């Protein structure tokens, strides 16, 4: 099945996305799907960038995992995120670099 469907179609077809810390989770947040980062037993800095930035809180224990999944299933947890996409990031970087180059 892995070779038959791409990750975007898989995310679109899913009701909930669960994982640890991966690009797949970031893509599912961008696609506004209910996403859960599961880090049960973590006792160091969060490895998931969206947790460190405050966009998606990682689940650290079984009770929270149960509650979050239940809330998603019951429709009590929104898949909306305040995750802001940057439009034309490559063009923005090139523009900034050109400004710096033309200053000298």
C-alpha distance (Angstrom), angle and dihedral (degrees) to the residues before:
residue distance angle dihedral
X1 . . .
X2 3.82 . .
X3 3.80 91.7 .
X4 3.81 93.1 45.4
X5 3.81 100.2 59.8
X6 3.79 131.0 40.4
X7 3.79 122.3 -132.6
X8 3.81 94.5 -105.7
X9 3.80 93.1 54.4
X10 3.80 89.0 46.5
X11 3.81 91.8 51.9
X12 3.81 91.2 46.5
X13 3.81 91.2 51.2
X14 3.81 94.0 48.0
X15 3.79 127.7 92.9
X16 3.81 93.3 -157.7
X17 3.80 134.5 9.9
X18 3.82 118.7 -147.4
X19 3.78 127.7 -177.9
X20 3.76 143.8 119.0
X21 3.78 113.2 -103.8
X22 3.77 118.2 -34.7
X23 3.76 144.6 128.7
X24 3.82 86.8 -105.1
X25 3.82 89.6 65.0
X26 3.80 91.2 48.3
X27 3.81 90.3 50.5
X28 3.80 91.2 49.6
X29 3.83 90.9 52.2
X30 3.81 89.6 50.2
X31 3.82 88.3 50.6
X32 3.84 88.3 51.9
X33 3.80 95.7 -119.0
X34 3.81 121.3 147.8
X35 3.80 102.0 -93.0
X36 3.80 130.1 -171.7
X37 3.80 124.8 -168.1
X38 3.80 106.5 -157.4
X39 3.81 114.7 -156.7
X40 3.82 101.3 157.6
X41 3.79 110.9 177.0
X42 3.80 94.7 14.4
X43 3.79 110.0 157.7
X44 3.81 101.7 171.5
X45 3.80 137.4 55.3
X46 3.78 113.0 -45.4
X47 3.81 109.5 -95.5
X48 3.82 92.4 -157.7
X49 3.80 111.2 93.1
X50 3.81 94.8 -151.1
X51 3.81 89.5 57.4
X52 3.79 92.8 48.9
X53 3.81 89.9 49.9
X54 3.81 91.6 47.4
X55 3.81 97.8 -115.6
X56 3.81 99.0 113.6
X57 3.80 124.1 18.0
X58 3.81 113.4 -138.7
X59 3.79 118.3 -129.7
X60 3.81 110.5 -116.8
X61 3.81 103.2 177.8
X62 3.80 141.5 34.1
X63 3.81 95.6 -111.4
X64 3.82 92.9 54.8
X65 3.80 90.5 46.2
X66 3.80 91.2 53.1
X67 3.82 91.8 47.8
X68 3.81 95.8 46.5
X69 3.82 93.6 48.3
X70 3.81 90.3 46.0
X71 3.82 91.0 50.1
X72 3.81 91.5 49.7
X73 3.81 91.8 49.0
X74 3.82 91.1 46.9
X75 3.82 90.7 48.5
X76 3.81 92.5 -117.0
X77 3.81 95.0 120.6
X78 3.77 119.8 66.0
X79 3.77 121.9 -136.6
X80 3.79 88.7 -146.9
X81 3.77 115.7 115.1
X82 3.75 132.8 -173.5
X83 3.79 85.9 -129.9
X84 3.79 104.8 140.9
X85 3.78 119.1 -150.9
X86 3.77 117.8 -144.8
X87 3.78 111.4 -131.9
X88 3.83 116.6 -132.3
X89 3.82 96.1 -6.0
X90 3.81 95.2 177.6
X91 3.80 92.1 50.3
X92 3.82 89.7 48.4
X93 3.81 91.5 53.2
X94 3.80 92.2 47.5
X95 3.81 90.5 49.8
X96 3.81 91.7 50.7
X97 3.81 91.6 47.4
X98 3.81 91.1 50.0
X99 3.82 90.4 51.2
X100 3.79 90.2 53.2
X101 3.81 92.9 46.0
X102 3.80 93.8 49.2
X103 3.82 92.1 50.8
X104 3.82 91.7 69.0
